[in-house]
Amino acid sequence: MRDALAERLLANVMAWTPEDVARERPVLQALAALKYDEYQQFSPGMRFVESLALWLEQFESMEERNAAYAFVLSRLVFLSHAEMAHFSAIAYPDVIRPLFIEQAAKDATLPPFRVSQVLGTEAFKRLEGSSLFFGLSDGARVDLFRRSNKELSHEQIFTGYEVSDEKVNEIRAWLEKRGHNEAAPALILLDDFSASGTSCLMADGDRAKGKVSKFIDRIQSSDAWKSVVSFPKTRLVIVLYVATEQALANIHAGAEIVRKKHGIDATVLCVQRIAGDLSLKASDNGSMIDVIKKYYDASVEDEHTKKGGSDLRFGFAAGGLPLVLHHNTPNNSIFLLWVEDSESVRPLFPRVSRHRREA
């Protein structure tokens, strides 16, 4: 009954004829059932079609509503729980393991295409058996990563990267017990998504900043870690399940600072790359660009959002992404998709921010 009322509301908002409803209903029902209804930040009882109807209703003209509706059907990218889980599951066999094979082939002076031979070498067995894996955030889905890669030991995979000295000593003991008396060959840092690279790793003048930089500082200031890693012999590998080209460029720049300043070989890998031409820009033409510019509430800006160097019409740091993740919407996506704490603009996919505004 609620679904029928939501469809009727949407038909009224869009001034659809019965023929329009018959044409659009199957598409909307499929989108809702396969993806959009699973969005975790909808309020209790809210579903996609109802949210869409209320979102479109705020636009004054039918031209604006049609532009916004067309945008949702043709440009919006929604990454479901199943898709993100798949990226986590294939990160090791499809992205990390080939890196190990390439390095082991070089160490064993074998051609990298002789995969079966390389897999039997001690060089590969050491790379796979004594490298350490750390989650950079809850979104890294380390539990799924662990279950999907049974060739790896649970003792070499960690849910977080903030590890106590006591735990580091346990890691050293575990490596020695397995006969790996040298430093760990690689530290693998896993994360689910990066839109700008700001929170992960990026260059800030002649220094690097972000979670990875803090992790490196922690290692270099800890006597316990010195028995587990030895840079540059120990390789640092950053693996993102999903990342934009902008984020990857910034992280690569940060990795170069890390290499120059600390002598650390830092490699950046990505399972699913988001092309730069997916983003919307203020310089673009089109009805939806006009809608984005018109319906903006500057009162939601604060000290955190201003770090992006622009207003939020096209998202934090003008990311312009038409992107929604099943558990939350990145603030690098366009403002109208996720706006929070606004009294004049309604979001299509409400966002919950890490930084809550003070009352």
Secondary structure, 3 states (H helix, E strand, C coil): CHHHHHHHHHHHHHCCCHHHHHHHHHHHHHHHHHCHHHCCCCCCCCCHHHHHHHHHHCCCCHHHHHHHHHHHHHCCEEECHHHHHHHHHHHHHHHHHHHHHHHHHHHCCCCCCCHHHHHCCHHHHHHHHHCEEEECCHHHCHHHHHHHCCCCCHHHEECCCCCCHHHHHHHHHHHHHCCCCCCCCEEEEEEEEECCCCCCCEEECCEEECHHHHHHHHHHCCHHHHCCCCCCCCEEEEEEEEEEHHHHHHHHHHHHHHHHHHCCCEEEEEEEEECHHHCCCCCCCCHHHHHHHHCCCHHHCCCCHHHHCCCCCCCHHHCCECEEECCECCCCECHHHHCCCCCCCCCCCCCCCCCCCCC
